[in-house]
Amino acid sequence: MKVWEEIQQGKPTTNEKGESLYLNHLLADEELRTSLSEEAIRECFNFDYYTKNVDKIFDRVFNK
């Protein structure tokens, strides 16, 4: 909800490095950091796994 409130107040959704506002809040959360490392949290924001087949899908759809 913190992120939603900040976005509603006009805060940018990413920082100067292009990192998500949500990611930054998670990295700053002390309770979460007792369970997950910074690397593990950042890995959740790596979309490569979820988009690895996009080119194959587009090829199938548009080159039939």
A tleap script that builds the chain and sets N, CA, C and O, in Angstrom:
source leaprc.protein.ff14SB
mol = sequence {
  NMET LYS VAL TRP GLU GLU ILE GLN GLN GLY
  LYS PRO THR THR ASN GLU LYS GLY GLU SER
  LEU TYR LEU ASN HIE LEU LEU ALA ASP GLU
  GLU LEU ARG THR SER LEU SER GLU GLU ALA
  ILE ARG GLU CYS PHE ASN PHE ASP TYR TYR
  THR LYS ASN VAL ASP LYS ILE PHE ASP ARG
  VAL PHE ASN CLYS
}
set mol.1.N position { 0.819 -1.188 0.000 }
set mol.1.CA position { 0.000 0.000 0.000 }
set mol.1.C position { 0.866 1.257 0.000 }
set mol.1.O position { 0.455 2.296 -0.515 }
set mol.2.N position { 2.055 1.165 0.572 }
set mol.2.CA position { 2.960 2.318 0.573 }
set mol.2.C position { 3.275 2.743 -0.853 }
set mol.2.O position { 3.264 3.930 -1.178 }
set mol.3.N position { 3.553 1.765 -1.692 }
set mol.3.CA position { 3.891 2.057 -3.087 }
set mol.3.C position { 2.705 2.695 -3.790 }
set mol.3.O position { 2.866 3.686 -4.502 }
set mol.4.N position { 1.525 2.142 -3.599 }
set mol.4.CA position { 0.324 2.692 -4.233 }
set mol.4.C position { 0.112 4.146 -3.806 }
set mol.4.O position { -0.178 5.007 -4.637 }
set mol.5.N position { 0.259 4.411 -2.513 }
set mol.5.CA position { 0.079 5.773 -2.006 }
set mol.5.C position { 1.096 6.729 -2.622 }
set mol.5.O position { 0.751 7.849 -3.000 }
set mol.6.N position { 2.334 6.291 -2.720 }
set mol.6.CA position { 3.371 7.152 -3.292 }
set mol.6.C position { 3.126 7.421 -4.774 }
set mol.6.O position { 3.365 8.528 -5.255 }
set mol.7.N position { 2.655 6.421 -5.487 }
set mol.7.CA position { 2.335 6.610 -6.911 }
set mol.7.C position { 1.169 7.590 -7.042 }
set mol.7.O position { 1.188 8.460 -7.913 }
set mol.8.N position { 0.172 7.457 -6.198 }
set mol.8.CA position { -0.976 8.363 -6.231 }
set mol.8.C position { -0.573 9.800 -5.907 }
set mol.8.O position { -1.237 10.745 -6.333 }
set mol.9.N position { 0.508 9.961 -5.159 }
set mol.9.CA position { 1.006 11.292 -4.822 }
set mol.9.C position { 1.925 11.842 -5.909 }
set mol.9.O position { 2.434 12.957 -5.789 }
set mol.10.N position { 2.139 11.062 -6.970 }
set mol.10.CA position { 2.945 11.529 -8.089 }
set mol.10.C position { 4.388 11.084 -8.092 }
set mol.10.O position { 5.164 11.517 -8.943 }
set mol.11.N position { 4.761 10.235 -7.167 }
set mol.11.CA position { 6.143 9.745 -7.134 }
set mol.11.C position { 6.375 8.836 -8.332 }
set mol.11.O position { 5.499 8.040 -8.670 }
set mol.12.N position { 7.535 8.934 -8.986 }
set mol.12.CA position { 7.825 8.059 -10.129 }
set mol.12.C position { 7.818 6.584 -9.721 }
set mol.12.O position { 8.142 6.251 -8.581 }
set mol.13.N position { 7.452 5.713 -10.640 }
set mol.13.CA position { 7.385 4.278 -10.340 }
set mol.13.C position { 8.749 3.608 -10.393 }
set mol.13.O position { 8.900 2.467 -9.956 }
set mol.14.N position { 9.747 4.312 -10.927 }
set mol.14.CA position { 11.105 3.784 -10.972 }
set mol.14.C position { 12.080 4.853 -10.489 }
set mol.14.O position { 11.776 6.046 -10.519 }
set mol.15.N position { 13.248 4.415 -10.046 }
set mol.15.CA position { 14.274 5.368 -9.630 }
set mol.15.C position { 15.193 5.684 -10.811 }
set mol.15.O position { 14.935 5.255 -11.936 }
set mol.16.N position { 16.249 6.425 -10.554 }
set mol.16.CA position { 17.166 6.842 -11.628 }
set mol.16.C position { 17.887 5.666 -12.283 }
set mol.16.O position { 18.391 5.801 -13.398 }
set mol.17.N position { 17.945 4.521 -11.614 }
set mol.17.CA position { 18.557 3.311 -12.169 }
set mol.17.C position { 17.551 2.464 -12.943 }
set mol.17.O position { 17.913 1.447 -13.535 }
set mol.18.N position { 16.280 2.889 -12.935 }
set mol.18.CA position { 15.236 2.131 -13.609 }
set mol.18.C position { 14.659 1.015 -12.754 }
set mol.18.O position { 13.921 0.161 -13.246 }
set mol.19.N position { 14.999 1.029 -11.472 }
set mol.19.CA position { 14.498 0.000 -10.567 }
set mol.19.C position { 13.113 0.374 -10.054 }
set mol.19.O position { 12.817 1.546 -9.820 }
set mol.20.N position { 12.287 -0.622 -9.886 }
set mol.20.CA position { 10.918 -0.456 -9.420 }
set mol.20.C position { 10.849 0.135 -8.019 }
set mol.20.O position { 11.654 -0.198 -7.150 }
set mol.21.N position { 9.884 1.010 -7.814 }
set mol.21.CA position { 9.616 1.566 -6.494 }
set mol.21.C position { 9.273 0.438 -5.524 }
set mol.21.O position { 9.683 0.460 -4.363 }
set mol.22.N position { 8.524 -0.540 -6.004 }
set mol.22.CA position { 8.143 -1.690 -5.181 }
set mol.22.C position { 9.388 -2.483 -4.762 }
set mol.22.O position { 9.509 -2.890 -3.607 }
set mol.23.N position { 10.301 -2.698 -5.698 }
set mol.23.CA position { 11.547 -3.397 -5.380 }
set mol.23.C position { 12.302 -2.660 -4.288 }
set mol.23.O position { 12.791 -3.281 -3.344 }
set mol.24.N position { 12.401 -1.358 -4.402 }
set mol.24.CA position { 13.125 -0.576 -3.393 }
set mol.24.C position { 12.489 -0.698 -2.017 }
set mol.24.O position { 13.201 -0.775 -1.017 }
set mol.25.N position { 11.179 -0.716 -1.949 }
set mol.25.CA position { 10.501 -0.894 -0.662 }
set mol.25.C position { 10.773 -2.283 -0.099 }
set mol.25.O position { 10.983 -2.438 1.104 }
set mol.26.N position { 10.769 -3.285 -0.958 }
set mol.26.CA position { 11.049 -4.647 -0.481 }
set mol.26.C position { 12.480 -4.765 0.031 }
set mol.26.O position { 12.721 -5.405 1.054 }
set mol.27.N position { 13.421 -4.159 -0.665 }
set mol.27.CA position { 14.815 -4.219 -0.230 }
set mol.27.C position { 15.016 -3.494 1.098 }
set mol.27.O position { 15.911 -3.849 1.865 }
set mol.28.N position { 14.210 -2.501 1.372 }
set mol.28.CA position { 14.326 -1.743 2.617 }
set mol.28.C position { 13.560 -2.380 3.778 }
set mol.28.O position { 13.683 -1.932 4.918 }
set mol.29.N position { 12.778 -3.409 3.500 }
set mol.29.CA position { 11.961 -4.046 4.537 }
set mol.29.C position { 12.826 -4.988 5.376 }
set mol.29.O position { 13.268 -6.033 4.899 }
set mol.30.N position { 13.055 -4.609 6.607 }
set mol.30.CA position { 13.940 -5.382 7.490 }
set mol.30.C position { 13.409 -6.783 7.775 }
set mol.30.O position { 14.180 -7.741 7.833 }
set mol.31.N position { 12.103 -6.903 7.953 }
set mol.31.CA position { 11.516 -8.214 8.240 }
set mol.31.C position { 11.716 -9.169 7.055 }
set mol.31.O position { 12.081 -10.330 7.243 }
set mol.32.N position { 11.481 -8.684 5.864 }
set mol.32.CA position { 11.677 -9.514 4.671 }
set mol.32.C position { 13.137 -9.900 4.507 }
set mol.32.O position { 13.449 -11.033 4.140 }
set mol.33.N position { 14.029 -8.956 4.781 }
set mol.33.CA position { 15.456 -9.204 4.599 }
set mol.33.C position { 16.001 -10.236 5.580 }
set mol.33.O position { 17.090 -10.767 5.363 }
set mol.34.N position { 15.270 -10.532 6.653 }
set mol.34.CA position { 15.717 -11.602 7.545 }
set mol.34.C position { 15.488 -12.966 6.899 }
set mol.34.O position { 16.123 -13.952 7.276 }
set mol.35.N position { 14.575 -13.018 5.921 }
set mol.35.CA position { 14.255 -14.282 5.259 }
set mol.35.C position { 14.877 -14.417 3.875 }
set mol.35.O position { 15.233 -15.517 3.452 }
set mol.36.N position { 15.008 -13.294 3.172 }
set mol.36.CA position { 15.508 -13.328 1.796 }
set mol.36.C position { 16.679 -12.379 1.610 }
set mol.36.O position { 16.698 -11.277 2.158 }
set mol.37.N position { 17.642 -12.819 0.837 }
set mol.37.CA position { 18.784 -11.961 0.533 }
set mol.37.C position { 18.390 -10.937 -0.529 }
set mol.37.O position { 17.351 -11.070 -1.176 }
set mol.38.N position { 19.211 -9.935 -0.698 }
set mol.38.CA position { 18.975 -8.934 -1.745 }
set mol.38.C position { 18.921 -9.608 -3.108 }
set mol.38.O position { 18.073 -9.275 -3.936 }
set mol.39.N position { 19.813 -10.542 -3.339 }
set mol.39.CA position { 19.854 -11.261 -4.614 }
set mol.39.C position { 18.545 -12.005 -4.877 }
set mol.39.O position { 18.024 -11.973 -5.992 }
set mol.40.N position { 18.015 -12.672 -3.856 }
set mol.40.CA position { 16.767 -13.422 -4.009 }
set mol.40.C position { 15.595 -12.487 -4.313 }
set mol.40.O position { 14.732 -12.810 -5.129 }
set mol.41.N position { 15.570 -11.342 -3.659 }
set mol.41.CA position { 14.502 -10.377 -3.910 }
set mol.41.C position { 14.616 -9.828 -5.330 }
set mol.41.O position { 13.622 -9.742 -6.052 }
set mol.42.N position { 15.820 -9.461 -5.721 }
set mol.42.CA position { 16.026 -8.916 -7.073 }
set mol.42.C position { 15.670 -9.943 -8.148 }
set mol.42.O position { 15.160 -9.580 -9.208 }
set mol.43.N position { 15.933 -11.203 -7.883 }
set mol.43.CA position { 15.625 -12.259 -8.856 }
set mol.43.C position { 14.126 -12.321 -9.145 }
set mol.43.O position { 13.725 -12.681 -10.252 }
set mol.44.N position { 13.316 -11.984 -8.186 }
set mol.44.CA position { 11.858 -11.960 -8.391 }
set mol.44.C position { 11.447 -10.910 -9.414 }
set mol.44.O position { 10.358 -10.990 -9.982 }
set mol.45.N position { 12.298 -9.940 -9.650 }
set mol.45.CA position { 12.011 -8.867 -10.598 }
set mol.45.C position { 12.715 -9.073 -11.934 }
set mol.45.O position { 12.700 -8.183 -12.785 }
set mol.46.N position { 13.324 -10.221 -12.124 }
set mol.46.CA position { 13.975 -10.559 -13.386 }
set mol.46.C position { 12.935 -11.258 -14.258 }
set mol.46.O position { 12.544 -12.392 -13.982 }
set mol.47.N position { 12.498 -10.583 -15.298 }
set mol.47.CA position { 11.428 -11.099 -16.136 }
set mol.47.C position { 11.927 -11.988 -17.277 }
set mol.47.O position { 11.126 -12.450 -18.089 }
set mol.48.N position { 13.227 -12.233 -17.350 }
set mol.48.CA position { 13.783 -13.064 -18.435 }
set mol.48.C position { 13.145 -14.449 -18.468 }
set mol.48.O position { 12.813 -14.954 -19.540 }
set mol.49.N position { 12.972 -15.059 -17.310 }
set mol.49.CA position { 12.376 -16.396 -17.259 }
set mol.49.C position { 10.964 -16.388 -17.849 }
set mol.49.O position { 10.586 -17.296 -18.590 }
set mol.50.N position { 10.202 -15.372 -17.516 }
set mol.50.CA position { 8.794 -15.312 -17.923 }
set mol.50.C position { 8.607 -14.902 -19.376 }
set mol.50.O position { 7.551 -15.144 -19.961 }
set mol.51.N position { 9.611 -14.292 -19.950 }
set mol.51.CA position { 9.493 -13.816 -21.334 }
set mol.51.C position { 10.416 -14.562 -22.292 }
set mol.51.O position { 10.591 -14.135 -23.434 }
set mol.52.N position { 10.997 -15.651 -21.854 }
set mol.52.CA position { 11.991 -16.352 -22.672 }
set mol.52.C position { 11.426 -16.914 -23.980 }
set mol.52.O position { 12.179 -17.105 -24.935 }
set mol.53.N position { 10.132 -17.178 -24.043 }
set mol.53.CA position { 9.549 -17.763 -25.252 }
set mol.53.C position { 8.731 -16.784 -26.087 }
set mol.53.O position { 8.021 -17.199 -27.004 }
set mol.54.N position { 8.820 -15.516 -25.787 }
set mol.54.CA position { 8.027 -14.518 -26.502 }
set mol.54.C position { 8.309 -14.555 -28.001 }
set mol.54.O position { 7.374 -14.529 -28.800 }
set mol.55.N position { 9.562 -14.615 -28.391 }
set mol.55.CA position { 9.901 -14.641 -29.820 }
set mol.55.C position { 9.321 -15.873 -30.508 }
set mol.55.O position { 8.827 -15.783 -31.632 }
set mol.56.N position { 9.379 -17.008 -29.847 }
set mol.56.CA position { 8.809 -18.236 -30.421 }
set mol.56.C position { 7.293 -18.113 -30.581 }
set mol.56.O position { 6.729 -18.542 -31.588 }
set mol.57.N position { 6.653 -17.533 -29.594 }
set mol.57.CA position { 5.199 -17.363 -29.643 }
set mol.57.C position { 4.818 -16.428 -30.780 }
set mol.57.O position { 3.914 -16.735 -31.557 }
set mol.58.N position { 5.495 -15.292 -30.887 }
set mol.58.CA position { 5.210 -14.362 -31.984 }
set mol.58.C position { 5.459 -15.010 -33.332 }
set mol.58.O position { 4.696 -14.801 -34.275 }
set mol.59.N position { 6.522 -15.796 -33.429 }
set mol.59.CA position { 6.831 -16.481 -34.676 }
set mol.59.C position { 5.698 -17.441 -35.058 }
set mol.59.O position { 5.290 -17.493 -36.218 }
set mol.60.N position { 5.202 -18.185 -34.094 }
set mol.60.CA position { 4.085 -19.106 -34.341 }
set mol.60.C position { 2.828 -18.369 -34.787 }
set mol.60.O position { 2.156 -18.783 -35.732 }
set mol.61.N position { 2.525 -17.295 -34.112 }
set mol.61.CA position { 1.281 -16.572 -34.379 }
set mol.61.C position { 1.321 -15.857 -35.729 }
set mol.61.O position { 0.361 -15.911 -36.497 }
set mol.62.N position { 2.423 -15.198 -36.006 }
set mol.62.CA position { 2.457 -14.333 -37.185 }
set mol.62.C position { 3.089 -14.973 -38.422 }
set mol.62.O position { 3.047 -14.378 -39.499 }
set mol.63.N position { 3.667 -16.151 -38.302 }
set mol.63.CA position { 4.320 -16.782 -39.448 }
set mol.63.C position { 3.690 -18.115 -39.804 }
set mol.63.O position { 4.375 -19.020 -40.281 }
set mol.64.N position { 2.397 -18.244 -39.576 }
set mol.64.CA position { 1.704 -19.492 -39.916 }
set mol.64.C position { 1.408 -19.541 -41.385 }
set mol.64.O position { 0.828 -20.514 -41.865 }
savepdb mol mol.pdb
quit
